[in-house]
């Protein structure tokens, strides 16, 4: 479960990215964080992942108060998270297989089990045939799918995606929507920050709308 309670986030210089934001996302739920550019969507995801800390209020992820976590504890929190950022953060000096392998290598997976998981993740996103390809040779849509494979290879309980369709054409965006739905259907909590109305319509999920850092709308889950 993810819970925000009266969360404020103020950056140096006084800019308030979030103001008194409260909502809850249940285990296994899919939720969209919507709003205009600069509304606070990316900041909200970064608070969930402990990339940023709230100025005041509390952010709970699986019962843990993110702001109270020590620096040593944060990697353990992130083992339950899959993170997909707009710029992909792929390693261009490594091929597709090695990009997806990285999270498993960091935590010391058995090499044979890690290889099996990597190929399963690449197969899930339709890139198994390109496991030896380098990111520079992949299209924008393929790079996005590679980033998703890396985010889900360790089978996280929560998947966070920041504007995942921002650089994709309509057809690839629809394919990505179906991919997120497939993760949700097997019990993964999926939280997507987006201003893509077509994606929102395709997913038909609860929308948590931000407007100038404030909560504009957050209907209860069905």
C-alpha positions as CSV (number, residue, x, y, z in Angstrom):
1,X,0.0,0.0,0.0
2,X,1.1,3.6,-0.7
3,X,-0.3,6.3,1.5
4,X,0.3,10.1,1.4
5,X,-0.8,12.1,4.4
6,X,-0.7,15.9,4.3
7,X,2.4,15.9,2.2
8,X,4.2,19.1,1.3
9,X,7.4,19.2,-0.8
10,X,9.3,22.5,-0.9
11,X,12.5,22.8,-2.9
12,X,15.4,25.1,-2.2
13,X,14.4,28.6,-3.3
14,X,10.9,28.2,-2.0
15,X,9.2,26.4,-4.9
16,X,6.4,24.2,-3.5
17,X,6.0,21.2,-5.8
18,X,3.3,19.5,-3.6
19,X,0.9,21.1,-1.1
20,X,-1.1,19.1,1.4
21,X,-1.5,16.0,-0.7
22,X,-3.3,13.0,0.8
23,X,-4.4,9.8,-0.9
24,X,-4.0,6.0,-0.6
25,X,-3.3,3.4,-3.3
26,X,-4.2,-0.1,-2.3
27,X,-2.1,-3.2,-2.8
28,X,-2.6,-4.5,-6.4
29,X,-4.3,-1.3,-7.6
30,X,-3.5,0.6,-10.8
31,X,-3.6,4.3,-10.5
32,X,-2.8,7.2,-12.8
33,X,-1.2,10.4,-11.6
34,X,-2.5,13.1,-14.0
35,X,-2.1,16.8,-14.4
36,X,-0.5,19.5,-16.4
37,X,3.3,19.8,-16.9
38,X,4.8,21.0,-13.7
39,X,1.8,19.8,-11.6
40,X,4.0,17.7,-9.3
41,X,3.6,14.3,-10.9
42,X,7.3,13.4,-11.1
43,X,8.0,14.7,-7.6
44,X,5.2,12.5,-6.2
45,X,6.8,9.4,-7.8
46,X,10.2,10.4,-6.5
47,X,8.8,10.6,-3.0
48,X,7.5,7.1,-3.2
49,X,10.9,5.8,-4.3
50,X,12.7,7.9,-1.6
51,X,14.6,9.8,-4.3
52,X,13.2,12.9,-2.6
53,X,12.0,13.3,1.0
54,X,8.8,15.2,2.0
55,X,9.2,18.6,3.6
56,X,6.3,17.8,5.9
57,X,3.7,15.1,6.1
58,X,4.2,11.4,5.7
59,X,4.7,8.9,2.8
60,X,4.1,5.3,3.7
61,X,5.1,2.5,1.3
62,X,4.3,-1.0,2.4
63,X,3.9,0.3,6.0
64,X,7.3,2.0,6.1
65,X,7.6,5.7,6.6
66,X,9.9,6.7,3.8
67,X,11.1,9.8,5.5
68,X,12.2,7.8,8.5
69,X,14.4,5.4,6.5
70,X,18.1,5.5,6.9
71,X,20.3,5.8,3.8
72,X,21.2,2.1,4.3
73,X,17.5,1.1,4.4
74,X,16.6,2.8,1.1
75,X,18.0,0.1,-1.2
76,X,15.9,-2.5,0.6
77,X,12.8,-0.4,0.0
78,X,13.6,-0.1,-3.7
79,X,13.9,-3.9,-4.1
80,X,10.1,-3.9,-3.9
81,X,9.9,-1.1,-6.6
82,X,10.3,-1.1,-10.4
83,X,11.3,2.3,-11.6
84,X,10.7,3.6,-15.2
85,X,11.9,7.1,-15.9
86,X,11.2,9.3,-18.9
87,X,14.8,9.3,-20.0
88,X,15.1,5.5,-19.6
89,X,18.6,5.7,-17.9
90,X,19.9,2.8,-20.0
91,X,23.6,1.9,-20.1
92,X,24.6,2.5,-23.7
93,X,27.9,0.6,-23.3
94,X,26.0,-2.6,-22.5
95,X,23.7,-4.7,-24.6
96,X,20.0,-5.4,-23.9
97,X,20.7,-8.5,-21.9
98,X,23.3,-6.8,-19.6
99,X,21.1,-3.8,-19.1
100,X,18.3,-6.0,-17.7
101,X,20.7,-8.1,-15.8
102,X,22.1,-5.2,-13.8
103,X,19.5,-5.1,-10.9
104,X,20.0,-8.8,-10.3
105,X,23.8,-8.5,-10.4
106,X,23.7,-5.8,-7.7
107,X,21.8,-8.0,-5.3
108,X,23.9,-11.1,-6.0
109,X,21.5,-13.5,-7.9
110,X,22.8,-16.9,-9.0
111,X,24.0,-16.4,-12.6
112,X,21.8,-19.1,-14.1
113,X,18.7,-18.0,-12.3
114,X,19.5,-14.4,-13.2
115,X,19.9,-15.3,-16.9
116,X,16.5,-17.1,-16.8
117,X,14.8,-14.1,-15.3
118,X,16.4,-11.7,-17.8
119,X,15.3,-13.7,-20.8
120,X,11.8,-14.0,-19.3
121,X,11.6,-10.2,-18.8
122,X,12.9,-9.6,-22.4
123,X,10.3,-12.1,-23.7
124,X,7.5,-10.3,-21.8
125,X,8.3,-7.0,-23.6
126,X,8.9,-8.6,-27.0
127,X,12.7,-8.1,-27.1
128,X,14.1,-11.5,-26.5
129,X,15.3,-11.6,-30.1
130,X,17.3,-8.5,-29.4
131,X,19.1,-9.5,-26.2
132,X,22.5,-8.9,-27.8
133,X,21.6,-5.5,-29.3
134,X,22.9,-2.3,-27.9
135,X,20.4,0.5,-26.9
136,X,21.7,2.9,-29.5
137,X,20.4,0.4,-32.2
138,X,16.9,0.2,-30.8
139,X,14.0,2.5,-31.6
140,X,12.5,4.8,-29.0
141,X,9.7,2.3,-28.3
142,X,12.1,-0.5,-28.0
143,X,14.3,1.4,-25.6
144,X,11.2,2.1,-23.5
145,X,10.3,-1.6,-23.4
146,X,13.9,-2.4,-22.5
147,X,13.6,0.0,-19.5
148,X,10.4,-1.8,-18.5
149,X,12.1,-5.2,-18.7
150,X,14.9,-4.0,-16.4
151,X,12.3,-2.5,-14.0
152,X,10.3,-5.8,-13.7
153,X,13.1,-8.4,-13.9
154,X,13.3,-8.7,-10.1
155,X,9.4,-9.0,-9.9
156,X,8.6,-5.9,-7.9
157,X,5.4,-5.5,-5.9
158,X,5.1,-1.9,-7.1
159,X,5.8,-0.5,-10.6
160,X,6.3,3.3,-10.9
161,X,6.4,4.8,-14.4
162,X,7.0,8.5,-15.2
163,X,5.4,9.6,-18.5
164,X,6.1,6.3,-20.2
165,X,4.4,7.2,-23.5
166,X,5.8,10.8,-23.8
167,X,8.1,10.0,-26.7
168,X,6.0,7.2,-28.4
169,X,3.6,7.2,-31.3
170,X,0.0,6.3,-30.8
171,X,0.4,2.6,-31.7
172,X,3.4,2.0,-29.4
173,X,1.6,3.9,-26.6
174,X,-1.3,1.5,-26.9
175,X,1.0,-1.5,-26.8
176,X,2.6,-0.1,-23.7
177,X,-0.8,0.4,-22.0
178,X,-1.6,-3.3,-22.6
179,X,1.8,-4.2,-21.1
180,X,1.1,-2.3,-18.0
181,X,-2.4,-3.9,-17.7
182,X,-0.8,-7.3,-17.9
183,X,1.5,-6.5,-15.0
184,X,-1.5,-5.2,-13.0
185,X,-3.5,-8.4,-13.8
186,X,-0.9,-10.5,-12.0
187,X,-1.1,-8.4,-8.8
188,X,1.5,-5.7,-9.3
189,X,0.6,-2.3,-8.0
190,X,1.1,0.1,-11.0
191,X,1.4,3.8,-10.6
192,X,1.8,5.9,-13.8
193,X,2.4,9.6,-14.0
194,X,1.1,10.9,-17.3
195,X,-0.6,13.7,-19.2
196,X,-1.5,11.3,-22.0
197,X,-5.3,11.3,-22.2
198,X,-5.3,8.4,-24.6
199,X,-3.3,6.2,-22.2
200,X,-5.7,7.2,-19.4
201,X,-8.7,6.2,-21.5
202,X,-7.1,2.9,-22.5
203,X,-6.3,1.9,-18.9
204,X,-9.6,3.0,-17.4
205,X,-8.0,3.3,-14.0
206,X,-8.5,5.6,-11.0
207,X,-6.9,9.1,-11.7
208,X,-5.3,11.1,-9.0
209,X,-5.2,14.5,-10.5
210,X,-2.7,17.2,-9.5
211,X,-3.1,20.9,-10.2
212,X,-0.3,23.3,-9.3
213,X,0.9,20.8,-6.7
214,X,-2.4,20.3,-5.0
215,X,-4.8,17.4,-5.2
216,X,-7.6,18.3,-7.6
217,X,-9.3,14.8,-7.8
218,X,-8.7,11.4,-6.3
219,X,-11.9,9.2,-6.5
220,X,-11.9,6.1,-4.4
221,X,-10.9,2.8,-6.0
222,X,-13.7,0.8,-7.4
